[in-house]
Amino acid sequence: MVALPPYALSMGMFTDHDENGAPVIAMDFSERNTGRPGYLHGGAIGGLLEMAGFATLHAHLEREGIDAQVRLKPVNISIEFLRGGLPERIFATGEVVRAGRRVANVRVEAWQADRTKPVASCWMNFLIAPKKVAAE
């Protein structure tokens, strides 16, 4: 399972299951992620997409045996909101489209009851940088 950061935990996000080697991150509807009455806040959906993108890339790099050796720095994220998020659980998972030595591209989708009707999707581009070693 992927360890989620404090932001994700404070928003009520959790790892629901794995799908084809990529973690599926879920978030239940609650007062803390409500936008206009009866809908998920767009920022909460964006945060879910971002967490799913990071989790997907971490899982991919872990399978390659290099996750512990690198830091991921998001370069940009482009979100497409496709429909309103309803007051129910929302899921998100990603696919690593390309992961080179220095750059990775991840596509992420979020959905609710019907996987074929995404609520939002995004492209994330990451810089893969070596971790700095503390000087002795």
N, C-alpha and C positions, 0 to 999 in steps of 0.2 A: 504494500500500500504506500501511496505517496503521502509524505508529511506536508500538510498545508500550512501556510504562514498564518500568523495571528489575524491579519485582515480577513482572510477567508473564513477562519473559525468564528470571528465576531459576526460575520454576515450569515452564519449558519450553513456554510458550505461543508460538504463531506465527500469522501470518495465512495461512490455507490458500488461500482464494480469495474472490472476491466473488460474491454472490448477490443479484440484483435491486438492485444498488447498495449493498448492505450487506456489510461484511467478515465472513467466517466465520473465527472464531478457533478454533484447535485446540490440543489438549494431549495428548501421549502419556502413557500410564501409566508411572510410574517410582517409585523408592523415595521421592523427595521429595514425592510427592502421594498416598502410600498411607495409608489409614485403617486400619480393621480388616483383617485379613489377606485379601488377594484383592479388595479394593474401593478405589475412589477415596475420598479424604477429603472429607467434606462441605464443609469450608472451601475446599479446592482447587476444587471444583465451583462454589461461591459466587463465588470469585475469578474464575473463567473467565466466569461469567455477567456479573459486574460489568465486566470488561474488554471483553466483547462489547457491552454496553450503551453504554459510553463510545465505543467504536470506531464503532458504528452511528450514534450522535448526531453525532460528529465528521464522519463521511462525509456525513450529511444536511446539516449546516450548511455544510460545504465546498461542496457542490453549490449551496447558496443564496448562496454568496459571503460568508458572515459568520463563518466558523469562526475566522479570525485575530483578529477583533475582540472575542471574548467568552471568558469563563472559565466552565467548567461546574462547578457545585457540587452534588454529590448531596444531595438532601433526605432521601430514604429509599429502601430497597430491601426488597422483600418476596419471599422465596424459597419456592417450593414444591418439596420433594424428592419425586419421584414413584416412583423405583425406584433400586436400588443401582447405582452406577457400576462397571462391570466392568473388568478389567485390559486395556483396549484404548484406542485413540484416542477422544477425546471432542471434539465440535464444538459451537459455540454461535454464534448470530447473533441479531440483534434487528430489531425494526420500530419506527420512530418512529410512535407513534399520534397524537401531537400535539406540535407545536413552535411555541409562540407567541413573543412578544418576550421574555418573562421566565421561562416555565416550559415544560418538555418532559416528556413521558411516553413511556417506551420499554418495550416488551414483549420479553423475551429467552427463548429456549429452547435447551436443551442436549440433545444426543442422541448415540448411539454408532452402531452398525451400521445401525439402522433409524430413519429420520427420523420415522416415524409413532409411535414409542414414545419420547417424551422422558424423559430421566433427571431433569431439573429444569427449572423455568421461574421467571421472576421479573418483577415490575413494578419499574421504576426511575423516580423522579421527580427532575428536575434543576431547579435555579435557573440561568437563563442570565443571567450578570452581565457588564456591560462590563468589559474589561480596564482596569486602572488605568494611566494614563500617567505615566511618571516626570517629576517636576518638573524644569524646566530652571533 
